[in-house]
Amino acid sequence: MVATVGIVLFAPLLAGWALSFGPAEYFALMCFAFACVAGLMGDAPVKAGIAVIIGLSLSCVGLDSNSGVYRLTGGSINLSDGIEFVVVVIGVFSISEILLMIESHVAKGERIKDTGRKMFSKAEFKETWWCTMRSSVVGFVVGVLPGAGATIASAMTYTMEKRLTDKNGTFGKGDIRGVAAPEAANNSAATGSFIPMLTLGVPGSGTTAVMMGALSLYNITPGPALFTQQADLVWGFIASLFLANVILLVMNIPMVGIFSKLLSVPNWLLVPSILCVSAVGVYSVHATTFDLALMTALGFCSYLLRKQGVPMAPLILGFVLGGLMEQNLRRALSITNGDTSILFESPISVVLWVCAALMLCVPPLVRMMSRSKEVPAAN
């Protein structure tokens, strides 16, 4: 709810500011989004960068609209129109998740014991109230950053609350604040990530990247003009977020016991069901078996990448923004007949380039400083 109120307050302001963006500014903005992904991805900025590069490469597959040259198709006519968004998303998320589920079932990890209690108490609600509010605000701010996402917000707020309130070392040993803080930030960041998507046309997370791709199927282009050209759509969507919060509260608290039973569905039933739905969804796009084979190949490669700790959300972000990034770069360079100085001329572009550099440099420096402080303390 905090993040939804934030959308109402700040999204129109950012949309009005974004109307002054040209192709050079948009290209700098997308570079800033990728810098946020790499800089804020904890201890794996290189892996996040690899995922972005893979996503950008997949977006280049197909016929170049300017030169008419086939790129990265390998001579296959099936790739002449590029790779469909649905094929990439289902392959990257669904098929790789199925392989991980099969692997975890074979490994037979330790089963978590049921405590027998499904609801929280009044004392627990009172104890977590302030950390929930703090984490909601922090999560919203992180969610507004293009490409940051809910995972980063959860990690940041858990660390923050541990330093602020964990005086007795109870985090990780049953302290409910260790759950409330990252969950509040996760929900707030997921809602806050709609701001860059609606106002700038840049997805704020992997989820909004999927939504942005779905909107494009209906010829709806998110961006600053959306608030003036399709105001009813935007404000209707924001109103639905308020209703969704109320409905989630009404449904989740009484039915939490039923929802938790879904975890008991056996993998032998769950995995084939997911696979069938995924195959039908991909086959319905072009009705070709090539898409099914491509989905399987992407899913297997994504499974190997996830095994190595490579996040998949930056890959989807790179795939969605790849075409827009290339178009804006070409438009900017065509204005000046190839002179790259246009990318750094406007004050907005300069600010975005500086922010991108800070996002790449500051988080590693902060982590190095924190580690250097921990080593003497340990000694």
C-alpha positions in Angstrom: 0.0 0.0 0.0 2.9 2.3 0.7 4.3 1.7 -2.7 1.0 2.2 -4.4 0.6 5.6 -2.7 4.1 6.4 -3.9 3.1 5.6 -7.5 0.2 8.1 -7.3 2.5 10.8 -5.9 5.6 10.4 -8.0 4.7 8.7 -11.3 3.0 11.8 -12.9 6.0 13.9 -11.9 8.5 11.5 -13.4 6.3 11.1 -16.6 6.3 14.9 -17.1 10.1 15.1 -16.7 10.5 12.1 -19.1 8.7 13.9 -21.9 11.9 15.9 -22.5 13.8 12.7 -23.3 15.3 12.2 -26.8 17.0 9.1 -28.3 20.3 10.0 -26.7 18.7 10.3 -23.2 16.8 7.0 -23.6 20.0 5.2 -24.6 21.8 6.6 -21.5 18.8 5.6 -19.4 19.0 2.0 -20.6 22.7 1.9 -19.9 21.9 3.2 -16.4 19.4 0.4 -16.0 22.0 -2.2 -16.9 24.5 -0.5 -14.5 21.9 -0.8 -11.7 21.5 -4.5 -12.5 25.3 -5.1 -12.3 26.1 -2.8 -9.5 23.3 -3.8 -7.1 23.5 -7.6 -7.7 25.3 -8.3 -4.5 28.5 -10.3 -4.9 27.7 -11.4 -8.5 27.9 -8.2 -10.7 29.9 -10.1 -13.3 27.3 -12.8 -13.6 24.5 -10.2 -13.9 26.5 -8.6 -16.7 26.9 -11.9 -18.4 23.1 -12.4 -18.2 22.5 -8.9 -19.7 24.8 -9.6 -22.6 23.1 -12.9 -23.3 19.7 -11.1 -23.3 21.0 -8.4 -25.6 22.4 -11.1 -28.0 19.1 -12.9 -28.1 17.3 -9.6 -29.0 19.6 -9.1 -32.0 18.5 -12.4 -33.6 16.6 -11.9 -36.8 16.3 -9.5 -39.7 17.9 -6.1 -39.2 15.2 -3.6 -40.0 17.7 -1.0 -41.3 20.1 -3.0 -43.5 18.0 -6.1 -44.3 20.7 -8.4 -43.1 20.0 -11.6 -41.2 21.8 -11.6 -37.8 22.7 -14.6 -35.6 20.2 -16.9 -37.4 22.6 -19.6 -38.3 20.9 -19.9 -41.7 17.6 -20.9 -40.1 14.5 -19.4 -41.7 12.6 -20.0 -38.4 14.8 -17.3 -36.8 14.3 -14.7 -39.5 11.7 -12.9 -37.5 13.7 -13.1 -34.3 12.9 -15.1 -31.2 9.4 -14.7 -29.7 9.2 -13.2 -26.3 7.0 -16.0 -25.0 9.5 -18.6 -26.1 12.3 -16.9 -24.2 10.3 -16.3 -21.0 8.9 -19.8 -20.8 12.2 -21.4 -21.6 14.2 -19.3 -19.2 11.8 -19.5 -16.3 9.6 -22.5 -16.7 11.8 -25.2 -18.3 14.8 -24.3 -16.1 12.7 -24.4 -13.0 11.3 -27.8 -14.0 14.9 -29.2 -14.3 15.8 -27.7 -10.9 12.6 -29.2 -9.4 13.6 -32.6 -10.8 17.1 -32.3 -9.4 15.9 -31.3 -6.0 13.5 -34.2 -5.9 16.3 -36.6 -6.8 18.5 -35.0 -4.1 15.7 -35.4 -1.5 16.8 -32.5 0.7 15.8 -32.2 4.4 12.1 -31.7 4.9 11.1 -28.6 6.9 9.0 -29.4 10.0 5.5 -27.9 10.3 5.2 -25.8 13.5 1.4 -26.3 13.5 0.6 -22.6 13.7 -0.5 -20.7 10.6 -1.4 -17.2 12.0 0.6 -14.5 13.7 -0.2 -13.1 17.1 -1.0 -9.5 18.2 2.4 -9.3 19.9 4.2 -10.4 16.7 2.3 -7.8 14.7 3.2 -5.1 17.2 6.8 -6.2 17.2 7.1 -6.1 13.4 5.1 -2.9 12.7 7.9 -0.4 12.5 10.4 -2.6 10.6 7.6 -3.3 8.1 7.1 0.4 7.5 10.8 1.1 7.2 11.3 -1.7 4.8 8.3 -0.7 2.7 9.8 2.7 2.1 13.3 1.4 1.4 11.8 -1.3 -0.9 9.8 1.3 -2.8 13.0 3.4 -3.4 15.0 0.4 -4.6 12.1 -0.7 -6.8 12.0 2.6 -8.6 15.6 2.1 -9.8 15.5 0.5 -13.2 16.6 -3.1 -13.1 17.1 -3.3 -9.4 14.1 -5.5 -8.5 12.6 -7.0 -5.4 15.5 -9.4 -4.6 17.9 -6.6 -4.1 15.4 -4.8 -1.9 14.9 -7.8 0.3 18.6 -8.3 0.8 19.2 -4.7 1.6 16.4 -4.5 4.2 17.3 -7.7 5.9 20.8 -6.4 6.4 19.5 -3.0 7.5 17.1 -4.5 10.1 19.7 -6.8 11.4 22.0 -3.9 12.1 19.3 -1.7 13.6 17.3 -4.2 15.7 19.2 -7.4 16.1 20.9 -6.6 19.4 20.7 -10.1 20.8 21.7 -12.1 17.7 18.2 -13.6 17.2 18.1 -13.1 13.4 18.3 -16.4 11.7 17.1 -18.2 14.8 13.4 -17.6 14.7 13.1 -13.8 14.9 10.0 -12.9 12.9 11.4 -9.5 12.0 13.9 -11.3 9.8 10.9 -12.4 7.7 8.7 -9.3 7.9 11.4 -6.8 6.8 12.4 -8.5 3.5 8.9 -9.5 2.7 7.6 -6.0 3.1 10.5 -4.7 0.9 9.8 -7.4 -1.6 6.2 -6.4 -2.0 6.9 -2.7 -2.0 9.7 -3.0 -4.6 7.5 -5.1 -6.9 5.0 -2.3 -6.9 7.6 0.5 -7.1 9.1 -1.2 -10.2 6.0 -0.1 -12.1 7.1 3.5 -12.0 10.0 3.2 -14.5 7.9 1.0 -16.7 4.9 3.3 -16.9 6.8 6.6 -17.0 10.1 5.8 -18.9 9.2 2.6 -20.8 12.1 0.8 -18.9 11.2 -2.3 -16.9 12.1 -2.0 -13.2 12.3 -5.7 -12.7 12.1 -9.1 -14.4 8.3 -9.2 -13.7 7.7 -5.8 -15.3 9.9 -6.8 -18.2 7.5 -9.7 -18.8 4.5 -7.3 -18.4 6.1 -4.8 -20.8 6.4 -7.6 -23.4 2.8 -8.6 -22.9 1.6 -5.0 -23.3 3.5 -4.8 -26.6 1.4 -7.7 -27.9 -1.6 -5.3 -27.6 0.2 -2.4 -29.2 0.5 -0.6 -25.8 3.9 1.1 -25.5 4.7 2.2 -21.9 6.3 5.6 -21.6 5.7 9.2 -20.6 3.1 9.7 -23.3 1.0 6.9 -21.8 -0.2 9.3 -19.0 -1.6 11.8 -21.6 -2.7 9.5 -24.5 -4.1 6.6 -22.4 -4.7 8.2 -19.0 -7.8 6.0 -18.3 -5.6 2.9 -18.8 -2.9 4.1 -16.4 -5.1 5.3 -13.6 -7.4 2.3 -13.9 -4.3 0.1 -13.5 -3.2 2.1 -10.4 -6.7 1.9 -9.0 -6.6 -1.9 -9.5 -3.4 -2.0 -7.3 -5.4 -0.5 -4.4 -8.2 -3.1 -4.9 -5.6 -5.9 -5.2 -4.1 -5.0 -1.8 -7.5 -5.2 -0.1 -8.4 -8.5 -1.9 -5.0 -10.1 -1.0 -5.5 -9.2 2.6 -9.0 -10.5 2.7 -8.1 -13.8 0.9 -4.6 -14.6 2.3 -5.1 -14.3 6.0 -8.2 -16.7 6.3 -7.0 -19.0 3.5 -3.3 -19.3 4.4 -3.8 -22.8 5.7 -5.3 -23.9 2.3 -2.6 -22.1 0.3 0.2 -23.8 2.3 -1.3 -27.2 1.3 -0.2 -26.5 -2.3 3.3 -27.2 -1.1 2.3 -30.9 -0.6 1.5 -31.4 -4.3 3.9 -34.2 -5.5 6.5 -33.4 -8.2 5.3 -36.3 -10.3 2.0 -34.4 -10.8 3.3 -30.8 -10.7 6.2 -31.2 -13.2 4.2 -32.7 -16.1 1.4 -30.2 -15.6 3.8 -27.2 -15.8 5.5 -28.8 -18.9 2.2 -29.3 -20.7 1.0 -25.8 -20.1 4.4 -24.4 -21.2 4.4 -26.4 -24.4 0.9 -25.4 -25.3 1.6 -21.8 -24.7 4.7 -21.8 -26.9 3.2 -23.9 -29.7 0.2 -21.6 -30.0 2.4 -18.7 -31.1 3.5 -20.0 -34.5 2.3 -23.6 -34.4 5.8 -24.9 -35.2 7.9 -27.6 -33.4 10.9 -25.4 -33.9 9.7 -23.1 -31.1 9.3 -26.1 -28.8 12.9 -27.2 -29.5 14.1 -23.6 -29.0 12.2 -23.4 -25.7 13.8 -26.6 -24.5 17.3 -25.5 -25.6 16.9 -22.1 -23.8 15.5 -23.8 -20.8 18.5 -26.3 -20.6 21.0 -23.5 -21.0 19.2 -21.4 -18.4 19.3 -24.3 -16.0 23.1 -24.6 -16.4 23.5 -20.8 -15.9 21.3 -20.9 -12.8 23.4 -23.7 -11.4 26.4 -21.4 -11.7 24.6 -18.6 -9.9 23.7 -16.5 -12.9 20.4 -14.6 -12.4 17.8 -14.8 -15.0 16.0 -11.5 -14.5 18.8 -9.4 -16.0 18.7 -11.7 -19.1 15.0 -10.9 -19.6 15.7 -7.3 -19.0 18.4 -7.3 -21.7 16.1 -9.1 -24.1 13.3 -6.7 -23.7 15.4 -3.5 -23.8 17.8 -4.7 -26.5 15.6 -3.7 -29.5 14.7 -0.3 -27.9 18.3 0.4 -27.0 19.5 -0.3 -30.5 16.7 1.8 -32.1 17.5 4.8 -29.9 21.2 4.5 -30.4 20.7 4.5 -34.2 18.3 7.4 -34.1 20.8 9.5 -32.0 23.7 8.7 -34.3 21.6 9.4 -37.5 20.9 12.9 -36.2 24.6 13.7 -36.1 25.8 11.5 -39.0 27.6 9.1 -36.7 29.0 11.7 -34.2 28.9 10.0 -30.7 29.2 13.3 -28.9 25.4 13.6 -29.0 25.2 10.9 -26.4 26.9 13.2 -23.8 25.6 16.6 -24.8 22.4 17.2 -22.9 22.4 17.6 -19.1 20.0 14.7 -18.6 22.4 12.4 -20.5 25.4 13.5 -18.5 23.5 12.9 -15.2 22.5 9.5 -16.3 26.0 8.6 -17.4 27.4 9.8 -14.0 24.7 7.8 -12.2 25.6 4.7 -14.2 29.3 5.1 -13.3 28.4 5.5 -9.7 26.2 2.4 -9.7 29.1 0.4 -11.1 31.8 1.8 -8.8 30.2 2.6 -5.4 28.6 -0.8 -4.4 31.9 -2.7 -4.9 33.8 -0.1 -2.9 31.2 -0.2 -0.1 31.5 -4.0 0.0 35.3 -3.8 0.1 35.2 -1.3 2.9 32.7 -3.4 5.0 34.9 -6.5 4.5 38.0 -4.6 5.6 36.2 -3.6 8.8 35.0 -7.1 9.5 38.5 -8.6 9.2 40.1 -6.6 12.1 37.0 -7.2 14.2 37.3 -10.9 13.7 41.0 -10.8 14.6 
